[in-house]
Amino acid sequence: MNGLHIPTAEDRARDRIEATLRALTYCRQCGSSMRVAVRDAEMWVECASLGSKSGLRLGISAGFHDRHRVELPEGVLVAA
């Protein structure tokens, strides 16, 4: 083995998620920690307080907490 590692789409996705979590460790609005969430086949880094919310409650609450969609590389499927 030559030690050369060619990053896969999954490696790039992991790097993007980790970079987002490093940049957004805590919600700037309430101070809660951030978490990774899968919603409707999209990956999000969001305030932990949004975890139990969905639909209209999520939409309203997201206006008061940090929430950012993670752009995943082509070909990476999001599994719930």
The first five atom37 places (N, CA, C, CB, O) and aatype in JSON, in Angstrom:
{
  "aatype": [12, 2, 7, 10, 8, 9, 14, 16, 0, 6, 3, 1, 0, 1, 3, 1, 9, 6, 0, 16, 10, 1, 0, 10, 16, 18, 4, 1, 5, 4, 7, 15, 15, 12, 1, 19, 0, 19, 1, 3, 0, 6, 12, 17, 19, 6, 4, 0, 15, 10, 7, 15, 11, 15, 7, 10, 1, 10, 7, 9, 15, 0, 7, 13, 8, 3, 1, 8, 1, 19, 6, 10, 14, 6, 7, 19, 10, 19, 0, 0],
  "atom_mask": [
    [1, 1, 1, 1, 1],
    [1, 1, 1, 1, 1],
    [1, 1, 1, 0, 1],
    [1, 1, 1, 1, 1],
    [1, 1, 1, 1, 1],
    [1, 1, 1, 1, 1],
    [1, 1, 1, 1, 1],
    [1, 1, 1, 1, 1],
    [1, 1, 1, 1, 1],
    [1, 1, 1, 1, 1],
    [1, 1, 1, 1, 1],
    [1, 1, 1, 1, 1],
    [1, 1, 1, 1, 1],
    [1, 1, 1, 1, 1],
    [1, 1, 1, 1, 1],
    [1, 1, 1, 1, 1],
    [1, 1, 1, 1, 1],
    [1, 1, 1, 1, 1],
    [1, 1, 1, 1, 1],
    [1, 1, 1, 1, 1],
    [1, 1, 1, 1, 1],
    [1, 1, 1, 1, 1],
    [1, 1, 1, 1, 1],
    [1, 1, 1, 1, 1],
    [1, 1, 1, 1, 1],
    [1, 1, 1, 1, 1],
    [1, 1, 1, 1, 1],
    [1, 1, 1, 1, 1],
    [1, 1, 1, 1, 1],
    [1, 1, 1, 1, 1],
    [1, 1, 1, 0, 1],
    [1, 1, 1, 1, 1],
    [1, 1, 1, 1, 1],
    [1, 1, 1, 1, 1],
    [1, 1, 1, 1, 1],
    [1, 1, 1, 1, 1],
    [1, 1, 1, 1, 1],
    [1, 1, 1, 1, 1],
    [1, 1, 1, 1, 1],
    [1, 1, 1, 1, 1],
    [1, 1, 1, 1, 1],
    [1, 1, 1, 1, 1],
    [1, 1, 1, 1, 1],
    [1, 1, 1, 1, 1],
    [1, 1, 1, 1, 1],
    [1, 1, 1, 1, 1],
    [1, 1, 1, 1, 1],
    [1, 1, 1, 1, 1],
    [1, 1, 1, 1, 1],
    [1, 1, 1, 1, 1],
    [1, 1, 1, 0, 1],
    [1, 1, 1, 1, 1],
    [1, 1, 1, 1, 1],
    [1, 1, 1, 1, 1],
    [1, 1, 1, 0, 1],
    [1, 1, 1, 1, 1],
    [1, 1, 1, 1, 1],
    [1, 1, 1, 1, 1],
    [1, 1, 1, 0, 1],
    [1, 1, 1, 1, 1],
    [1, 1, 1, 1, 1],
    [1, 1, 1, 1, 1],
    [1, 1, 1, 0, 1],
    [1, 1, 1, 1, 1],
    [1, 1, 1, 1, 1],
    [1, 1, 1, 1, 1],
    [1, 1, 1, 1, 1],
    [1, 1, 1, 1, 1],
    [1, 1, 1, 1, 1],
    [1, 1, 1, 1, 1],
    [1, 1, 1, 1, 1],
    [1, 1, 1, 1, 1],
    [1, 1, 1, 1, 1],
    [1, 1, 1, 1, 1],
    [1, 1, 1, 0, 1],
    [1, 1, 1, 1, 1],
    [1, 1, 1, 1, 1],
    [1, 1, 1, 1, 1],
    [1, 1, 1, 1, 1],
    [1, 1, 1, 1, 1]
  ],
  "atom_positions": [
    [[0.85, -1.17, 0.0], [0.0, 0.0, 0.0], [0.89, 1.24, 0.0], [-0.96, 0.0, 1.22], [1.86, 1.3, 0.75]],
    [[0.57, 2.21, -0.83], [1.44, 3.37, -0.99], [1.08, 4.53, -0.06], [1.38, 3.84, -2.4], [1.79, 5.54, -0.07]],
    [[0.04, 4.43, 0.72], [-0.32, 5.49, 1.65], [-1.11, 6.62, 1.02], [0.0, 0.0, 0.0], [-1.5, 7.55, 1.72]],
    [[-1.33, 6.56, -0.28], [-2.1, 7.6, -0.96], [-3.58, 7.32, -0.77], [-1.74, 7.67, -2.47], [-4.07, 6.24, -1.11]],
    [[-4.28, 8.3, -0.22], [-5.71, 8.13, 0.02], [-6.46, 9.11, -0.87], [-6.07, 8.34, 1.52], [-6.25, 10.32, -0.78]],
    [[-7.33, 8.59, -1.7], [-8.18, 9.44, -2.54], [-9.51, 9.59, -1.82], [-8.36, 8.83, -3.98], [-10.22, 8.6, -1.59]],
    [[-9.86, 10.84, -1.45], [-11.11, 11.02, -0.7], [-12.34, 10.61, -1.5], [-11.24, 12.48, -0.27], [-12.47, 10.92, -2.68]],
    [[-13.23, 9.91, -0.83], [-14.49, 9.51, -1.44], [-15.53, 10.6, -1.19], [-14.98, 8.13, -0.87], [-15.27, 11.56, -0.45]],
    [[-16.69, 10.46, -1.79], [-17.78, 11.41, -1.56], [-18.18, 11.4, -0.09], [-18.99, 11.08, -2.46], [-18.54, 12.44, 0.46]],
    [[-18.13, 10.23, 0.53], [-18.47, 10.13, 1.95], [-17.44, 10.87, 2.81], [-18.56, 8.65, 2.38], [-17.8, 11.51, 3.8]],
    [[-16.15, 10.77, 2.43], [-15.11, 11.51, 3.16], [-15.35, 13.01, 3.06], [-13.72, 11.15, 2.62], [-15.23, 13.73, 4.05]],
    [[-15.68, 13.48, 1.86], [-15.93, 14.91, 1.67], [-17.16, 15.36, 2.45], [-16.1, 15.23, 0.17], [-17.18, 16.46, 3.01]],
    [[-18.2, 14.52, 2.48], [-19.41, 14.85, 3.24], [-19.08, 14.95, 4.72], [-20.51, 13.78, 3.0], [-19.52, 15.89, 5.39]],
    [[-18.32, 13.99, 5.24], [-17.91, 14.01, 6.65], [-17.11, 15.27, 6.96], [-17.09, 12.75, 7.0], [-17.32, 15.9, 8.0]],
    [[-16.2, 15.64, 6.07], [-15.4, 16.85, 6.26], [-16.28, 18.1, 6.32], [-14.37, 16.99, 5.14], [-16.05, 18.98, 7.15]],
    [[-17.28, 18.18, 5.45], [-18.18, 19.34, 5.46], [-18.99, 19.42, 6.74], [-19.13, 19.29, 4.25], [-19.17, 20.5, 7.3]],
    [[-19.48, 18.27, 7.2], [-20.26, 18.24, 8.44], [-19.39, 18.65, 9.62], [-20.86, 16.83, 8.67], [-19.79, 19.47, 10.45]],
    [[-18.18, 18.08, 9.7], [-17.28, 18.42, 10.8], [-16.88, 19.89, 10.77], [-16.03, 17.55, 10.74], [-16.8, 20.52, 11.83]],
    [[-16.64, 20.45, 9.59], [-16.28, 21.86, 9.48], [-17.43, 22.75, 9.94], [-15.89, 22.21, 8.02], [-17.21, 23.76, 10.62]],
    [[-18.63, 22.38, 9.59], [-19.8, 23.16, 10.01], [-19.97, 23.09, 11.52], [-21.08, 22.66, 9.3], [-20.27, 24.1, 12.16]],
    [[-19.78, 21.9, 12.1], [-19.9, 21.76, 13.55], [-18.8, 22.53, 14.29], [-19.86, 20.28, 13.94], [-19.03, 23.06, 15.37]],
    [[-17.6, 22.59, 13.71], [-16.52, 23.38, 14.33], [-16.85, 24.86, 14.31], [-15.19, 23.14, 13.6], [-16.58, 25.58, 15.28]],
    [[-17.44, 25.32, 13.21], [-17.77, 26.74, 13.08], [-18.99, 27.11, 13.92], [-18.04, 27.08, 11.61], [-19.12, 28.24, 14.38]],
    [[-19.88, 26.15, 14.12], [-21.13, 26.41, 14.85], [-21.24, 25.45, 16.03], [-22.36, 26.27, 13.91], [-22.06, 24.53, 15.99]],
    [[-20.46, 25.64, 17.04], [-20.47, 24.74, 18.19], [-21.72, 24.94, 19.05], [-19.23, 24.94, 19.04], [-22.3, 23.97, 19.54]],
    [[-22.12, 26.2, 19.22], [-23.27, 26.53, 20.05], [-24.21, 27.48, 19.3], [-22.83, 27.16, 21.39], [-23.77, 28.28, 18.48]],
    [[-25.48, 27.37, 19.58], [-26.48, 28.27, 19.01], [-26.21, 29.69, 19.53], [-27.94, 27.81, 19.39], [-26.11, 29.9, 20.73]],
    [[-26.09, 30.63, 18.63], [-25.82, 32.02, 19.02], [-27.02, 32.66, 19.69], [-25.4, 32.84, 17.81], [-26.87, 33.68, 20.36]],
    [[-28.19, 32.09, 19.53], [-29.4, 32.67, 20.09], [-29.67, 32.22, 21.51], [-30.58, 32.33, 19.22], [-30.06, 33.02, 22.36]],
    [[-29.47, 30.92, 21.79], [-29.83, 30.39, 23.12], [-28.67, 29.72, 23.85], [-30.95, 29.41, 22.99], [-28.78, 29.46, 25.04]],
    [[-27.57, 29.45, 23.16], [-26.41, 28.84, 23.8], [-26.42, 27.32, 23.85], [0.0, 0.0, 0.0], [-25.48, 26.72, 24.37]],
    [[-27.46, 26.68, 23.33], [-27.5, 25.21, 23.29], [-26.47, 24.69, 22.31], [-28.91, 24.71, 22.92], [-26.05, 25.41, 21.41]],
    [[-26.08, 23.44, 22.48], [-25.13, 22.84, 21.54], [-25.83, 22.58, 20.2], [-24.55, 21.52, 22.13], [-27.05, 22.52, 20.11]],
    [[-25.02, 22.43, 19.18], [-25.53, 22.14, 17.85], [-25.48, 20.63, 17.63], [-24.71, 22.89, 16.75], [-24.67, 19.94, 18.25]],
    [[-26.33, 20.14, 16.75], [-26.38, 18.71, 16.45], [-26.59, 18.52, 14.96], [-27.49, 18.02, 17.26], [-27.01, 19.44, 14.26]],
    [[-26.3, 17.32, 14.49], [-26.56, 16.96, 13.1], [-27.92, 16.31, 13.04], [-25.45, 16.01, 12.53], [-28.24, 15.44, 13.84]],
    [[-28.74, 16.75, 12.08], [-30.08, 16.2, 11.92], [-30.35, 15.92, 10.45], [-31.15, 17.17, 12.49], [-29.88, 16.64, 9.57]],
    [[-31.12, 14.88, 10.2], [-31.57, 14.56, 8.85], [-33.06, 14.84, 8.8], [-31.24, 13.07, 8.45], [-33.84, 14.27, 9.56]],
    [[-33.43, 15.72, 7.89], [-34.84, 16.09, 7.73], [-35.16, 16.11, 6.24], [-35.15, 17.48, 8.4], [-34.54, 16.84, 5.47]],
    [[-36.13, 15.3, 5.84], [-36.57, 15.25, 4.44], [-35.4, 15.05, 3.49], [-37.32, 16.53, 4.08], [-35.27, 15.77, 2.5]],
    [[-34.54, 14.08, 3.79], [-33.38, 13.71, 2.97], [-32.38, 14.85, 2.81], [-33.85, 13.26, 1.59], [-31.64, 14.9, 1.83]],
    [[-32.35, 15.76, 3.78], [-31.35, 16.83, 3.8], [-30.62, 16.77, 5.15], [-32.0, 18.23, 3.57], [-31.21, 16.43, 6.17]],
    [[-29.34, 17.11, 5.11], [-28.52, 17.12, 6.31], [-28.46, 18.54, 6.85], [-27.09, 16.57, 6.03], [-28.2, 19.48, 6.1]],
    [[-28.71, 18.7, 8.15], [-28.7, 20.0, 8.8], [-27.81, 19.96, 10.02], [-30.12, 20.44, 9.18], [-27.71, 18.93, 10.69]],
    [[-27.17, 21.08, 10.32], [-26.55, 21.3, 11.62], [-27.43, 22.35, 12.27], [-25.01, 21.77, 11.52], [-27.56, 23.47, 11.77]],
    [[-28.04, 21.98, 13.39], [-29.04, 22.85, 14.0], [-28.95, 22.83, 15.51], [-30.44, 22.43, 13.56], [-28.35, 21.94, 16.11]],
    [[-29.55, 23.83, 16.12], [-29.62, 23.93, 17.57], [-30.31, 22.67, 18.11], [-30.39, 25.22, 18.0], [-31.32, 22.22, 17.57]],
    [[-29.76, 22.13, 19.18], [-30.32, 20.91, 19.77], [-31.76, 21.11, 20.22], [-29.48, 20.47, 20.95], [-32.52, 20.15, 20.29]],
    [[-32.15, 22.35, 20.53], [-33.52, 22.6, 20.99], [-34.55, 22.37, 19.89], [-33.64, 24.01, 21.51], [-35.74, 22.29, 20.18]],
    [[-34.12, 22.27, 18.63], [-35.04, 22.04, 17.52], [-35.3, 20.56, 17.29], [-34.5, 22.67, 16.25], [-36.13, 20.2, 16.45]],
    [[-34.62, 19.7, 18.02], [-34.67, 18.26, 17.77], [-36.05, 17.64, 17.76], [0.0, 0.0, 0.0], [-36.31, 16.77, 16.93]],
    [[-36.93, 18.05, 18.64], [-38.24, 17.41, 18.74], [-39.3, 18.11, 17.89], [-38.68, 17.4, 20.19], [-40.46, 17.69, 17.88]],
    [[-38.92, 19.14, 17.19], [-39.9, 19.92, 16.43], [-39.93, 19.49, 14.97], [-39.58, 21.42, 16.54], [-38.93, 19.04, 14.41]],
    [[-41.1, 19.65, 14.36], [-41.26, 19.38, 12.93], [-42.38, 20.26, 12.4], [-41.56, 17.85, 12.67], [-43.13, 20.86, 13.17]],
    [[-42.48, 20.32, 11.1], [-43.56, 21.07, 10.47], [-43.55, 22.55, 10.81], [0.0, 0.0, 0.0], [-42.5, 23.19, 10.8]],
    [[-44.71, 23.07, 11.12], [-44.87, 24.49, 11.41], [-44.1, 24.9, 12.67], [-46.35, 24.83, 11.58], [-43.5, 25.98, 12.71]],
    [[-44.11, 24.03, 13.69], [-43.36, 24.35, 14.92], [-41.87, 24.51, 14.62], [-43.58, 23.26, 15.98], [-41.22, 25.39, 15.18]],
    [[-41.33, 23.65, 13.76], [-39.92, 23.76, 13.37], [-39.68, 25.05, 12.6], [-39.49, 22.56, 12.53], [-38.71, 25.76, 12.87]],
    [[-40.56, 25.36, 11.67], [-40.41, 26.57, 10.87], [-40.39, 27.83, 11.71], [0.0, 0.0, 0.0], [-39.59, 28.74, 11.48]],
    [[-41.28, 27.9, 12.68], [-41.34, 29.07, 13.56], [-40.13, 29.11, 14.49], [-42.66, 29.07, 14.38], [-39.49, 30.14, 14.63]],
    [[-39.83, 27.98, 15.12], [-38.72, 27.93, 16.08], [-37.37, 28.18, 15.41], [-38.69, 26.58, 16.78], [-36.47, 28.76, 16.02]],
    [[-37.22, 27.74, 14.17], [-35.94, 27.91, 13.46], [-35.6, 29.39, 13.28], [-35.99, 27.22, 12.09], [-34.43, 29.73, 13.11]],
    [[-36.59, 30.26, 13.31], [-36.33, 31.69, 13.21], [-35.67, 32.26, 14.45], [0.0, 0.0, 0.0], [-35.15, 33.38, 14.42]],
    [[-35.67, 31.48, 15.55], [-35.1, 31.95, 16.81], [-33.87, 31.15, 17.23], [-36.14, 31.87, 17.9], [-33.35, 31.35, 18.33]],
    [[-33.4, 30.26, 16.37], [-32.23, 29.42, 16.68], [-31.4, 29.26, 15.41], [-32.68, 28.01, 17.24], [-31.88, 29.49, 14.3]],
    [[-30.13, 28.87, 15.59], [-29.26, 28.64, 14.44], [-29.6, 27.31, 13.78], [-27.78, 28.66, 14.87], [-29.83, 26.3, 14.45]],
    [[-29.62, 27.34, 12.45], [-29.92, 26.14, 11.67], [-29.33, 26.33, 10.29], [-31.46, 25.85, 11.6], [-29.65, 27.31, 9.61]],
    [[-28.45, 25.39, 9.85], [-27.78, 25.52, 8.57], [-27.8, 24.19, 7.84], [-26.33, 26.01, 8.76], [-27.47, 23.14, 8.4]],
    [[-28.19, 24.24, 6.57], [-28.19, 23.03, 5.74], [-26.77, 22.75, 5.28], [-29.14, 23.18, 4.52], [-26.04, 23.67, 4.91]],
    [[-26.37, 21.47, 5.31], [-25.04, 21.05, 4.87], [-25.16, 20.56, 3.44], [-24.45, 19.95, 5.81], [-25.9, 19.61, 3.15]],
    [[-24.43, 21.2, 2.54], [-24.42, 20.79, 1.14], [-23.55, 19.53, 1.02], [-23.88, 21.93, 0.21], [-22.34, 19.59, 1.24]],
    [[-24.17, 18.42, 0.66], [-23.43, 17.18, 0.52], [-22.98, 16.98, -0.92], [-24.29, 16.0, 0.97], [-23.65, 17.43, -1.84]],
    [[-21.84, 16.32, -1.12], [-21.36, 16.06, -2.48], [-22.35, 15.2, -3.26], [-19.99, 15.38, -2.44], [-23.12, 14.44, -2.67]],
    [[-22.32, 15.32, -4.54], [-23.16, 14.52, -5.43], [-22.91, 13.03, -5.16], [-22.87, 14.86, -6.92], [-21.77, 12.6, -5.03]],
    [[-23.98, 12.27, -5.08], [-23.86, 10.83, -4.91], [-23.89, 10.36, -3.47], [0.0, 0.0, 0.0], [-23.89, 9.16, -3.21]],
    [[-23.93, 11.28, -2.52], [-24.0, 10.88, -1.11], [-25.46, 10.88, -0.7], [-23.16, 11.84, -0.19], [-26.14, 11.91, -0.77]],
    [[-25.93, 9.72, -0.28], [-27.31, 9.6, 0.16], [-27.38, 9.87, 1.66], [-27.88, 8.21, -0.18], [-26.5, 9.46, 2.42]],
    [[-28.43, 10.55, 2.07], [-28.64, 10.82, 3.49], [-29.56, 9.74, 4.03], [-29.24, 12.25, 3.72], [-30.65, 9.53, 3.51]],
    [[-29.1, 9.06, 5.07], [-29.91, 8.0, 5.68], [-30.38, 8.46, 7.04], [-29.12, 6.68, 5.79], [-29.61, 9.0, 7.83]],
    [[-31.65, 8.24, 7.31], [-32.2, 8.64, 8.62], [-31.96, 7.55, 9.63], [-33.71, 8.95, 8.51], [-32.35, 7.69, 10.79]]
  ]
}
